[in-house]
Amino acid sequence: MSFKRKWAVPAAAALALVLCACSTPRVNSGVYLDADIQNTFGYCPSLEVDLVGVTEAEKKRLEAYNLDRYFSDDDEFRKSLGAVTFKFSSDDMTAKRLDRGSGCWDRWQDKGAVFLAALANLPYTAGEGDDKSADPRRLVIDLNDGWLFNSRTHDIRVGMGGVIEIKNAPKVKTETVYAP
């Protein structure tokens, strides 16, 4: 076997690994409501949580964007991102899971998304002069969190303190969503 042939397969495999590590990883992502929402209001108010794959440029814009404006009915930026919206209310507090096989991952991958943003329209009153990028209703997760091994799951808890990533999903009834 020649030297060239001996190294061709390992070199091709290494190149494939590098290329895969740079693309948008598909992940399962669960969204769970914290009991403190219901405890605060005495019921679960209607609220929406958007999950969306974003590029570096979209991440920068999103971090500075006013979330009250984002969740308004006619916001063009929200429409342009192609977010998947989960709706919660007193009638439906079921946790939601976005499956990694959903079609939305194709769209997000095509645009070069490398982050997963989670945005919730929780009640929030920022004081004057508050840093808008520190809005606790917004969480941006780097999907390329490892060089060769990226996390396959990113679970998110939404509570009165904001949106946070959790390492262990609660064992509750969950509805799996396959978003187009």
NUROGU-423381 format. One line per 4 residues: for each residue x, y, z of N, C-alpha, C, O, CB. Coordinates in Angstrom, 3 decimals. Atoms other than C-alpha are relative to their C-alpha. Glycine has a CB too. Example, Ala and Ser with C-alpha at 12.3 -4.5 7.8 and 13.67 -1.06 7.14 Angstrom:
residues 2
0.890 -1.190 0.000 12.300 -4.500 7.800 0.900 1.200 0.000 1.936 1.181 0.665 -0.992 0.027 1.246 ~ -0.820 -1.190 -0.060 13.670 -1.060 7.140 -0.770 1.090 0.730 -0.261 2.198 0.899 0.414 0.462 -1.415
This chain:
residues 180
0.855 -1.181 0.000 0.000 0.000 0.000 0.898 1.241 0.000 1.845 1.331 0.781 -0.971 0.000 1.236 ~ -0.827 -1.199 0.109 1.424 3.376 -0.975 -0.263 0.939 1.172 -1.292 0.856 1.842 -0.266 0.721 -1.332 ~ 0.119 -0.984 -1.078 1.987 6.180 1.499 -1.255 0.859 -0.164 -1.950 1.135 0.814 1.245 0.893 0.042 ~ 1.164 -0.849 0.264 -0.724 8.314 -0.168 -1.296 -0.722 0.352 -2.173 -0.145 0.996 -0.024 0.436 -1.472
1.227 0.760 -0.265 -3.371 5.598 0.040 -0.142 -0.299 1.492 -1.252 -0.320 2.024 -0.006 -1.315 -0.808 ~ 0.013 0.337 -1.421 -2.409 4.732 3.616 -0.578 1.146 0.840 -1.242 0.904 1.848 1.418 -0.339 0.477 ~ 0.431 -1.163 -0.777 -3.170 8.263 4.825 -1.263 0.664 -0.549 -1.784 1.580 0.087 1.112 1.012 0.050 ~ 1.156 -0.645 0.622 -6.091 9.152 2.516 -1.262 -0.130 0.848 -1.977 0.853 1.046 -0.247 -0.592 -1.374
1.223 0.208 -0.792 -8.855 7.614 4.658 0.063 0.753 1.329 -0.887 1.465 1.654 -0.219 -1.502 0.261 ~ -0.047 -0.777 -1.250 -7.657 9.017 8.028 -0.058 1.513 -0.227 -0.654 2.235 0.571 1.263 -0.341 0.766 ~ 0.031 -1.437 0.275 -7.128 12.451 6.439 -1.417 0.446 -0.347 -1.855 1.509 0.095 0.967 0.354 -1.148 ~ 1.391 -0.328 0.346 -10.656 12.427 4.964 -0.883 -0.023 1.242 -1.754 0.833 1.391 -0.545 -0.985 -1.056
0.784 0.085 -1.232 -12.116 11.363 8.323 0.265 1.214 0.893 -0.665 1.768 1.479 0.325 -1.302 0.759 ~ -0.342 -1.173 -0.811 -10.255 14.159 10.130 -0.634 1.261 -0.567 -1.140 2.098 0.181 1.521 0.172 0.083 ~ 0.622 -1.158 0.642 -11.484 16.715 7.593 -1.505 0.019 0.257 -2.072 1.078 0.525 0.280 -0.010 -1.513 ~ 1.436 0.091 -0.264 -15.069 15.496 8.036 -0.314 0.410 1.431 -1.309 1.096 1.668 -0.508 -1.423 -0.264
0.216 -0.393 -1.394 -14.772 15.894 11.819 0.115 1.503 0.178 -0.698 2.110 0.875 0.995 -0.706 0.912 ~ -0.188 -1.446 -0.108 -13.464 19.449 11.481 -1.186 0.732 -0.606 -1.693 1.682 -0.010 1.305 0.434 -0.691 ~ 1.139 -0.652 0.651 -16.240 20.407 9.048 -1.270 -0.159 0.810 -2.062 0.780 0.891 -0.208 -0.564 -1.397 ~ 1.205 0.221 -0.819 -18.932 18.878 11.275 0.034 0.846 1.259 -1.003 1.327 1.715 -0.138 -1.483 0.374
-0.108 -0.775 -1.233 -17.601 20.682 14.333 -0.325 1.468 -0.231 -0.652 2.184 0.715 1.396 -0.134 0.585 ~ 0.245 -1.407 0.292 -18.084 24.018 12.555 -1.433 0.277 -0.433 -1.821 1.440 -0.538 0.945 0.468 -1.068 ~ 1.373 -0.231 0.437 -21.679 23.504 11.433 -0.917 0.111 1.206 -0.499 -0.101 2.344 -0.474 -1.127 -0.934 ~ 0.970 -0.157 -1.070 -24.807 24.103 13.446 -0.361 -1.358 0.579 -0.957 -2.180 -0.117 -1.255 0.722 -0.505
0.407 1.266 -0.598 -25.229 21.224 15.881 -1.516 -0.006 0.228 -2.096 1.005 0.625 0.754 -0.241 1.334 ~ 1.421 0.163 -0.283 -28.786 19.927 16.140 -0.112 -0.524 1.425 0.544 -1.499 1.790 -0.698 -0.973 -1.034 ~ 0.146 0.413 -1.397 -29.870 19.636 19.756 -1.475 -0.164 0.353 -2.352 0.419 -0.284 0.665 1.024 0.944 ~ 1.316 0.032 -0.618 -32.910 18.643 21.743 0.009 1.106 1.042 1.004 1.299 1.741 -0.333 -1.419 0.636
0.056 -1.076 -0.978 -34.049 21.541 23.866 -1.356 0.013 0.681 -2.387 0.152 0.023 0.282 1.355 -0.663 ~ 1.235 -0.013 -0.776 -36.639 21.422 26.633 -0.210 1.355 0.649 0.742 2.018 1.059 0.020 -1.098 1.063 ~ 0.365 -1.249 -0.678 -38.481 24.430 28.049 -0.951 -0.354 1.130 -2.015 -0.927 0.897 -0.655 1.037 -0.993 ~ 0.750 0.354 -1.191 -39.799 24.062 31.593 -0.369 1.257 0.771 0.461 2.148 0.949 0.804 -0.961 0.885
0.431 -1.129 -0.824 -41.842 26.520 33.645 0.300 -0.303 1.460 0.076 -1.416 1.936 -1.513 0.293 -0.200 ~ -0.250 0.126 -1.430 -40.787 27.090 37.232 -1.304 0.251 0.749 -2.124 1.065 0.325 1.111 0.989 0.465 ~ 1.217 -0.155 -0.805 -43.493 26.804 39.886 -0.141 1.412 0.551 -1.249 1.815 0.905 -0.003 -0.999 1.148 ~ 0.093 -1.348 -0.561 -42.637 30.331 41.081 -0.874 0.927 -0.848 -1.377 1.929 -0.338 1.388 0.596 0.140
0.888 -0.821 0.837 -44.587 31.764 38.117 -1.427 -0.117 0.513 -2.111 0.887 0.715 0.079 -0.432 -1.496 ~ 1.362 0.221 -0.493 -47.811 30.205 39.330 -0.130 0.507 1.441 -1.171 1.057 1.802 -0.371 -1.506 -0.079 ~ 0.043 -0.467 -1.389 -46.969 31.009 42.971 -0.095 1.524 0.076 -0.773 2.054 0.956 1.239 -0.483 0.760 ~ 0.008 -1.460 0.000 -46.408 34.697 42.146 -1.371 0.560 -0.367 -1.856 1.494 0.272 1.048 0.528 -0.966
1.259 -0.537 0.508 -49.658 35.227 40.247 -1.235 -0.724 0.532 -2.346 -0.203 0.440 0.001 -0.060 -1.494 ~ 1.139 0.804 -0.423 -51.843 32.506 41.754 -0.564 -0.820 -1.157 -1.504 -1.594 -0.976 -1.085 0.894 0.586 ~ 0.360 0.748 1.209 -52.199 31.108 38.221 1.169 0.181 -0.972 2.088 0.953 -0.699 -1.387 0.506 -0.633 ~ -1.046 -0.175 1.005 -50.017 30.761 35.124 -0.506 0.966 -1.055 -1.411 0.621 -1.815 0.409 -1.362 -0.641
0.434 -0.934 1.039 -50.397 33.865 32.962 0.416 -0.522 -1.381 1.351 -1.315 -1.497 0.596 1.414 0.251 ~ -0.385 0.374 1.367 -50.285 33.411 29.195 1.366 0.594 -0.301 1.592 1.790 -0.116 -1.059 0.485 -1.044 ~ -1.315 -0.492 0.369 -46.707 33.659 28.065 0.550 -0.835 -1.137 0.130 -1.969 -1.365 0.955 -0.022 1.204 ~ -0.632 0.654 1.131 -44.579 32.756 25.094 1.499 -0.106 0.255 2.110 0.765 0.874 -0.284 0.767 -1.312
-1.449 0.187 -0.040 -41.063 31.376 24.894 0.433 -0.343 -1.418 -0.036 -1.321 -2.000 0.425 -1.128 1.030 ~ -0.550 0.249 1.330 -39.187 31.590 21.597 1.343 -0.698 0.119 2.181 -0.316 0.935 0.145 1.315 -0.790 ~ -1.315 0.603 0.197 -36.329 29.264 20.702 0.374 0.270 -1.445 -0.434 0.078 -2.354 0.004 -1.554 0.330 ~ -0.423 -0.311 1.363 -34.301 30.292 17.688 1.512 -0.145 -0.131 2.272 0.280 0.739 -0.439 1.423 -0.393
-1.418 0.067 0.321 -30.956 29.473 16.133 0.420 1.323 -0.622 -0.229 1.816 -1.544 0.306 -1.189 -0.955 ~ -0.443 -1.309 0.487 -29.001 32.679 15.531 1.483 -0.020 -0.355 2.274 -0.787 0.195 -0.274 1.083 1.051 ~ -1.390 -0.198 0.409 -25.789 33.730 13.826 0.675 0.956 0.991 0.027 1.499 1.885 0.081 0.558 -1.465 ~ -0.743 -0.944 -0.851 -23.085 35.822 15.498 -0.582 1.411 -0.126 -0.759 2.101 0.878 1.505 0.007 -0.380
0.551 -1.346 0.208 -24.512 39.007 13.939 -1.386 0.132 0.631 -1.684 1.143 1.267 -0.075 0.322 -1.504 ~ 1.340 -0.046 -0.607 -28.088 38.166 15.002 0.090 -0.009 1.520 -0.705 0.650 2.189 -0.854 -1.188 -0.482 ~ -0.202 0.043 -1.454 -26.843 37.379 18.524 0.304 1.402 0.533 -0.278 1.833 1.528 1.151 -0.978 0.366 ~ -0.364 -1.347 -0.449 -25.265 40.831 18.843 -1.203 0.932 -0.032 -1.422 1.708 0.898 1.127 0.569 -0.869
1.186 -0.851 0.103 -28.423 42.535 17.643 -1.044 -0.388 1.044 -1.665 0.474 1.665 -0.604 -0.092 -1.408 ~ 1.000 0.494 -0.947 -30.650 40.359 19.818 0.336 0.381 1.441 -0.558 0.678 2.233 -0.123 -1.511 -0.115 ~ -0.420 -0.348 -1.362 -28.614 41.079 22.953 -0.293 1.457 0.337 -0.465 1.795 1.508 1.483 -0.274 0.175 ~ 0.281 -1.417 -0.232 -29.248 44.814 22.519 -1.464 0.352 -0.274 -1.881 1.488 -0.048 0.906 0.857 -0.873
1.373 -0.264 0.435 -32.857 44.468 21.329 -0.959 0.036 1.184 -0.839 -0.760 2.115 -0.452 -1.060 -1.007 ~ 1.010 -0.120 -1.051 -35.763 45.538 23.522 -0.995 -1.154 -0.126 -1.666 -1.291 -1.148 -0.734 1.377 -0.085 ~ 0.861 1.182 0.083 -37.712 42.369 24.360 -1.485 0.329 0.016 -2.284 -0.447 -0.508 0.311 -0.931 1.132 ~ 1.406 -0.395 0.078 -40.996 44.213 24.880 -0.362 0.288 -1.451 -1.446 -0.070 -1.912 -0.281 1.241 0.893
0.203 -0.253 1.427 -40.650 45.400 21.290 0.019 -1.312 -0.778 -0.804 -1.517 -1.670 1.079 0.961 -0.543 ~ -0.141 1.288 0.675 -39.551 41.909 20.173 -1.320 -0.784 0.054 -1.728 -1.372 -0.948 1.141 -0.823 0.641 ~ 1.228 0.774 -0.158 -42.760 40.340 21.532 -1.262 0.753 -0.431 -2.371 0.254 -0.237 -0.141 -0.422 1.432 ~ 1.176 -0.698 0.524 -45.044 42.977 19.998 -0.483 -0.721 -1.260 0.289 -1.418 -1.918 0.325 1.502 -0.306
0.616 0.749 1.103 -47.420 41.680 17.307 0.631 0.246 -1.366 0.639 -0.647 -2.213 -1.446 0.338 -0.076 ~ -0.468 -0.346 1.343 -45.799 43.457 14.379 1.526 0.124 -0.113 2.027 0.824 -0.993 -0.633 1.293 -0.428 ~ -1.455 -0.153 0.017 -42.080 43.056 15.138 0.621 -0.788 -1.154 0.543 -2.016 -1.189 0.603 -0.458 1.339 ~ -0.594 0.607 1.190 -40.262 42.363 11.873 1.269 -0.790 0.324 1.549 -1.805 -0.313 0.313 1.075 -1.026
-1.223 0.722 -0.372 -37.006 41.315 13.557 -0.355 -1.396 0.496 0.274 -2.374 0.093 0.793 0.775 1.088 ~ 0.433 1.303 -0.508 -38.792 38.516 15.427 -0.437 -0.904 -1.158 -0.069 -2.078 -1.213 -1.157 0.170 1.018 ~ 0.472 0.784 1.148 -40.484 37.386 12.203 1.174 -0.480 -0.851 1.158 -1.606 -1.347 -0.972 0.833 -0.860 ~ -1.133 0.342 0.871 -37.159 37.409 10.307 0.874 -1.106 0.574 1.550 -1.806 -0.179 0.848 1.228 -0.249
-0.864 1.007 -0.619 -35.421 35.125 12.810 -0.484 -1.428 -0.227 0.321 -2.359 -0.240 0.103 0.260 1.478 ~ 0.534 1.349 0.186 -37.746 32.168 12.219 -0.040 -0.800 1.282 0.295 -1.984 1.297 0.813 -0.736 -1.016 ~ 0.053 0.646 -1.310 -38.249 31.371 15.886 -1.117 -1.033 0.078 -2.111 -0.955 -0.644 -0.186 1.043 1.091 ~ 1.055 0.941 -0.371 -40.234 28.432 17.224 -0.576 0.523 1.308 0.152 0.723 2.280 0.543 -1.496 0.142
0.645 -0.590 -1.174 -42.763 29.766 19.727 -0.789 -1.052 0.764 -1.647 -1.737 0.207 -0.923 1.157 -0.414 ~ 0.759 0.867 -0.902 -44.002 27.731 22.689 -0.933 0.883 0.812 -0.514 1.910 1.347 0.947 -0.839 0.936 ~ 0.980 -0.779 -0.753 -47.179 28.996 24.347 -0.386 -0.743 1.266 -0.658 -1.943 1.249 -1.249 0.290 -0.855 ~ 0.377 0.543 -1.298 -47.959 28.458 28.014 -1.140 0.835 0.569 -1.241 2.032 0.300 1.215 -0.022 0.974
1.096 -0.697 -0.675 -51.049 29.348 30.045 -0.500 -0.892 1.129 0.015 -1.992 1.332 -1.161 0.353 -0.999 ~ 0.598 0.826 -1.053 -53.146 28.103 32.958 -0.569 -1.281 -0.578 -0.610 -2.311 0.096 -1.095 0.773 0.738 ~ 0.564 1.181 0.656 -54.720 25.704 30.468 1.075 -0.961 -0.504 0.791 -2.141 -0.712 -0.881 0.424 -1.156 ~ -1.069 0.848 0.523 -51.359 24.372 29.243 1.346 0.424 0.577 2.015 1.315 0.053 0.035 0.059 -1.538
-1.296 -0.262 -0.629 -48.342 24.404 31.531 0.987 -1.129 -0.305 2.051 -1.207 0.308 -0.165 0.167 1.526 ~ -0.829 1.145 0.354 -46.877 21.260 29.928 1.347 0.458 -0.541 1.421 1.354 -1.381 -0.713 -0.881 -1.028 ~ -1.338 -0.286 0.514 -43.133 21.378 29.366 0.043 -0.360 -1.484 -0.650 -1.275 -1.930 1.092 -0.785 0.798 ~ -0.117 0.211 1.438 -42.165 21.524 25.695 1.436 -0.392 -0.329 2.379 0.103 0.288 -0.421 1.274 -0.788
-1.324 0.418 0.448 -39.247 19.824 23.945 0.079 0.143 -1.508 -0.707 -0.459 -2.239 0.307 -1.457 0.433 ~ -0.262 -0.151 1.429 -37.950 20.919 20.543 0.936 -1.119 -0.409 2.063 -1.212 0.077 0.610 1.409 -0.338 ~ -0.773 1.156 0.427 -36.720 17.791 18.806 1.075 0.401 -1.004 0.850 1.258 -1.859 -0.919 -1.058 -0.603 ~ -1.114 -0.311 0.901 -33.378 17.885 17.009 -0.274 -0.412 -1.431 0.462 -0.019 -2.336 1.256 -0.673 0.480
0.375 0.383 1.350 -35.088 16.295 13.999 -0.959 0.983 -0.658 -1.392 0.758 -1.788 -0.616 -1.359 0.018 ~ 0.938 -0.990 0.529 -37.319 19.345 13.495 0.580 0.737 -1.205 1.787 0.961 -1.296 -0.379 1.002 1.088 ~ -0.403 -0.712 1.205 -37.228 21.164 10.164 0.622 1.363 0.259 1.399 1.852 -0.561 -1.172 0.166 -0.887 ~ -0.565 -1.320 -0.300 -36.370 24.464 11.844 1.522 -0.048 0.058 2.183 0.945 -0.244 -0.555 0.529 1.325
-1.452 0.116 -0.060 -32.832 23.154 12.349 0.617 0.117 -1.389 1.732 0.621 -1.528 0.402 -1.326 0.644 ~ -0.496 -0.160 1.373 -32.430 22.970 8.552 0.130 1.485 -0.342 1.153 1.918 -0.873 -0.945 -0.706 -1.013 ~ -0.025 -1.445 0.278 -33.320 26.678 8.242 1.116 0.683 0.775 1.856 1.497 0.224 -1.353 0.644 0.353 ~ -1.015 -0.640 -0.832 -31.073 27.667 11.123 1.401 -0.386 -0.444 2.321 0.431 -0.402 -0.202 -0.370 1.463
-1.294 0.454 0.485 -28.219 25.585 9.772 0.354 0.703 -1.314 1.501 1.098 -1.521 -0.002 -1.530 -0.189 ~ -0.231 -0.669 1.280 -28.625 27.111 6.290 0.486 1.432 0.167 1.278 1.916 -0.642 -1.266 -0.008 -0.821 ~ -0.440 -1.386 -0.194 -28.165 30.611 7.695 1.288 0.093 0.827 1.831 1.183 1.007 -1.105 0.804 0.679 ~ -1.268 0.003 -0.733 -25.116 29.553 9.762 -0.124 0.276 1.480 0.797 0.818 2.090 0.908 0.997 -0.587
0.205 -0.225 -1.437 -26.578 29.686 13.268 1.013 -0.787 0.823 1.289 -1.952 0.538 -1.432 -0.393 0.410 ~ -0.930 0.654 -0.922 -24.090 28.888 16.028 -0.420 0.189 1.453 0.266 -0.260 2.371 1.411 0.540 -0.203 ~ 0.528 -0.224 -1.339 -26.185 29.976 19.021 -1.474 -0.379 0.021 -2.158 -0.313 -1.000 0.198 1.476 0.440 ~ 1.420 0.224 -0.224 -29.558 28.978 20.432 -0.463 1.069 0.986 0.032 1.144 2.110 -0.289 -1.461 0.539
0.534 -1.050 -0.877 -31.499 31.914 21.869 -1.338 -0.458 0.552 -2.160 -1.026 -0.166 -0.151 1.356 -0.762 ~ 1.274 0.255 -0.663 -34.317 31.455 24.363 -0.484 1.334 0.552 0.221 1.993 1.317 0.135 -1.089 1.140 ~ 0.550 -1.306 -0.381 -36.560 34.487 24.900 -1.398 -0.206 0.563 -2.211 -0.916 -0.030 -0.030 0.984 -1.218 ~ 1.307 0.160 -0.644 -39.543 34.732 27.235 -0.643 1.352 0.212 0.030 2.314 0.583 0.133 -0.742 1.342
0.696 -1.276 -0.213 -42.189 37.440 27.426 -0.576 0.074 1.411 -1.752 0.382 1.605 -1.124 0.185 -1.040 ~ 0.366 -0.152 -1.412 -42.292 37.381 31.209 -0.176 1.476 0.326 0.411 2.333 -0.335 1.074 -0.636 0.924 ~ 0.070 -1.401 -0.441 -43.350 40.563 32.999 1.374 0.431 0.529 2.000 -0.287 1.308 -1.103 0.189 1.104 ~ -1.303 -0.501 -0.435 -40.220 42.659 33.536 0.004 1.510 -0.094 -0.403 2.085 -1.103 1.147 -0.604 -0.847
-0.104 -1.455 0.029 -39.650 46.256 34.470 1.454 0.366 0.243 1.977 0.209 1.346 -0.938 0.669 1.062 ~ -1.387 -0.432 -0.124 -36.183 47.533 33.805 0.021 1.424 0.515 -0.777 2.265 0.100 0.749 -0.109 -1.353 ~ -0.162 -1.361 -0.486 -35.085 50.571 35.707 0.647 0.858 -1.067 1.273 0.348 -1.996 0.832 0.025 1.285 ~ -0.588 -0.909 0.983 -34.006 53.641 33.799 1.516 -0.143 0.025 2.127 -0.149 1.094 -0.417 1.470 0.280
-1.451 0.141 0.101 -30.444 53.244 32.565 0.484 -1.434 0.153 1.685 -1.687 0.054 0.658 0.853 1.032 ~ -0.412 1.398 -0.123 -30.468 49.454 33.083 0.608 -0.490 -1.305 0.208 -0.071 -2.390 -1.192 -0.886 0.399 ~ -0.642 0.609 1.162 -28.260 47.473 30.739 -0.979 -0.957 -0.656 -1.341 -1.972 -0.060 1.310 -0.737 0.400 ~ 0.984 0.821 0.708 -30.661 46.001 28.151 0.541 -1.399 -0.286 -0.235 -2.353 -0.349 -0.411 0.677 -1.308
-0.568 1.307 0.299 -28.222 43.152 27.390 -0.060 -0.931 1.208 0.109 -2.142 1.064 1.437 0.152 -0.469 ~ 0.091 0.821 -1.207 -28.612 41.952 30.990 -1.437 -0.407 0.312 -1.706 -0.910 1.402 0.588 0.748 1.184 ~ 1.403 0.355 -0.189 -32.370 41.395 30.566 -0.100 -1.496 0.302 0.285 -2.310 -0.537 -0.845 0.371 -1.260 ~ 0.039 1.418 -0.381 -33.015 38.097 32.426 -0.997 -0.839 -0.802 -1.050 -2.058 -0.641 -0.331 -0.111 1.455
0.967 0.734 0.827 -35.754 37.158 29.950 0.650 -0.557 -1.264 -0.023 -1.160 -2.099 -1.173 0.909 -0.378 ~ -0.734 0.397 1.202 -33.063 36.408 27.346 1.182 -0.883 0.411 1.912 -0.574 1.354 0.491 1.255 -0.803 ~ -1.149 0.885 -0.209 -30.564 33.532 27.233 0.521 -0.406 -1.367 -0.254 -0.792 -2.243 -0.385 -1.262 0.861 ~ -0.617 0.414 1.260 -28.110 32.798 24.421 1.038 -1.067 0.334 1.932 -0.847 1.151 0.654 1.223 -0.764
-0.847 1.161 -0.270 -26.360 29.406 24.378 0.876 -0.276 -1.221 0.377 -0.339 -2.344 -0.860 -1.251 0.358 ~ -0.925 0.357 1.070 -23.268 28.611 22.307 -0.206 -1.473 -0.330 0.016 -2.334 0.521 1.487 0.287 0.408 ~ 0.241 1.384 0.400 -24.135 25.456 20.350 1.292 -0.774 -0.223 1.298 -2.003 -0.151 -0.835 -0.036 -1.258 ~ -1.306 0.645 0.161 -20.457 24.735 19.700 0.746 0.085 1.324 1.770 0.759 1.432 0.829 0.665 -1.153
-0.561 -0.108 -1.342 -19.679 24.234 23.373 1.145 -0.977 0.252 1.678 -1.033 1.360 -1.081 -0.223 1.017 ~ -1.128 0.916 -0.105 -17.029 21.586 22.727 0.681 -0.098 -1.344 0.071 0.211 -2.368 -0.452 -1.392 0.488 ~ -0.718 0.042 1.270 -14.364 21.019 20.091 -0.493 -1.139 -0.876 -0.838 -0.923 -2.038 1.497 -0.139 0.242 ~ 0.488 1.138 0.773 -15.383 17.538 18.981 -1.367 -0.469 0.480 -2.154 -0.994 -0.309 0.992 -1.146 0.075
1.246 0.511 -0.559 -18.280 16.740 21.279 -0.841 1.156 0.518 -0.553 1.716 1.576 0.277 -1.018 1.127 ~ 0.916 -1.049 -0.421 -21.060 19.295 21.483 -1.132 -0.635 0.797 -1.475 -1.798 0.584 -0.552 0.791 -1.222 ~ 1.130 0.504 -0.780 -23.891 18.914 23.965 -1.148 -0.329 -0.931 -1.396 0.403 -1.889 -0.445 1.026 1.065 ~ 1.144 0.425 0.804 -26.872 17.097 22.489 -1.307 0.551 0.544 -2.332 0.519 -0.138 -0.066 -1.515 -0.060
1.211 -0.493 -0.633 -29.357 18.650 24.902 0.293 1.305 0.733 1.306 1.437 1.420 -0.576 -1.051 0.970 ~ -0.067 -1.254 -0.756 -29.904 22.167 26.228 -1.394 0.236 0.561 -2.321 0.580 -0.171 0.486 1.221 -0.901 ~ 1.289 -0.192 -0.652 -32.723 22.405 28.749 -0.041 1.354 0.683 0.956 1.833 1.222 -0.272 -1.119 1.014 ~ 0.175 -1.388 -0.436 -34.123 25.751 29.830 -1.153 0.080 0.976 -2.213 -0.505 0.753 -0.245 0.939 -1.205
1.060 -0.244 -0.970 -36.122 26.810 32.867 -0.372 1.472 -0.052 0.489 2.351 -0.044 0.438 -0.414 1.434 ~ 0.519 -1.363 0.033 -38.319 29.893 32.727 -0.714 0.241 1.314 -1.659 -0.467 1.660 -0.957 0.232 -1.224 ~ 0.599 -0.339 -1.284 -39.173 31.477 36.053 -0.012 1.506 0.199 0.404 2.259 -0.681 0.753 -0.681 1.145 ~ 0.087 -1.433 -0.277 -39.741 34.843 37.666 1.377 0.666 0.009 1.487 1.873 -0.204 -0.694 0.231 1.335
-1.358 -0.537 0.035 -35.966 35.261 37.884 0.576 0.085 -1.401 1.662 0.631 -1.596 0.896 -0.836 0.850 ~ -0.468 -0.070 1.375 -35.644 34.879 34.130 0.140 -1.367 -0.640 -0.473 -2.345 -0.212 1.311 0.715 -0.056 ~ -0.220 1.205 0.792 -34.464 32.266 31.664 1.408 -0.494 0.303 2.379 0.250 0.162 -0.195 0.271 -1.538 ~ -1.316 0.571 -0.300 -31.631 29.926 32.690 0.110 -1.393 -0.604 -0.891 -2.080 -0.807 0.243 -0.054 1.528
-0.233 1.362 0.463 -30.051 26.767 31.340 0.158 -0.892 1.221 0.815 -0.519 2.193 1.257 -0.083 -0.927 ~ -0.109 0.966 -1.085 -30.386 23.733 33.589 0.674 -1.264 -0.525 0.531 -1.606 -1.699 -1.398 -0.325 0.601 ~ -0.718 1.209 0.413 -28.281 20.584 33.497 -0.874 -1.245 0.087 -0.695 -2.182 -0.691 1.242 -0.189 0.856 ~ 0.859 1.171 -0.167 -30.954 18.149 34.683 -1.455 0.410 -0.153 -1.987 1.184 0.643 0.234 -0.668 1.377
1.404 -0.322 0.250 -34.445 18.349 33.244 -0.871 -0.641 1.082 -0.613 -1.767 1.506 -0.438 -0.482 -1.415 ~ 0.911 0.594 -0.985 -37.254 17.836 35.752 -0.770 -1.152 -0.628 -1.005 -1.172 -1.836 -0.980 1.060 0.553 ~ 0.770 1.147 0.489 -39.177 14.595 35.456 -1.478 0.363 0.047 -2.187 0.055 1.005 0.289 -1.290 0.848 ~ 1.387 -0.446 0.119 -42.483 16.065 34.323 -0.514 -0.383 -1.380 0.259 -0.725 -2.275 -0.125 1.541 0.237
0.604 0.263 1.298 -44.918 15.484 31.489 0.545 1.025 -0.996 0.557 2.227 -0.732 -1.566 0.061 0.078 ~ -0.592 -0.850 1.016 -43.328 16.852 28.322 -0.615 -0.304 -1.366 -0.814 -1.463 -1.733 1.526 -0.187 -0.038 ~ 0.528 0.120 1.367 -44.763 17.481 24.857 1.167 0.249 -0.955 1.812 1.296 -0.900 -1.197 1.022 -0.264 ~ -1.060 -0.169 0.990 -42.268 16.918 22.027 -0.578 0.689 -1.228 -1.633 0.306 -1.733 0.639 -1.369 -0.381
0.449 -0.796 1.134 -42.587 19.428 19.194 0.957 -0.222 -1.172 2.176 -0.151 -1.013 -0.081 1.511 0.376 ~ -0.779 0.101 1.240 -41.410 18.840 15.620 -0.380 1.224 -0.843 -1.330 1.188 -1.625 -0.285 -1.376 -0.782 ~ 0.323 -1.266 0.673 -41.356 22.399 14.281 0.500 -0.032 -1.442 1.623 -0.463 -1.706 0.621 1.204 0.760 ~ -0.409 -0.011 1.403 -41.289 22.840 10.498 1.106 1.011 -0.260 1.565 1.146 -1.394 -1.190 0.300 -0.890
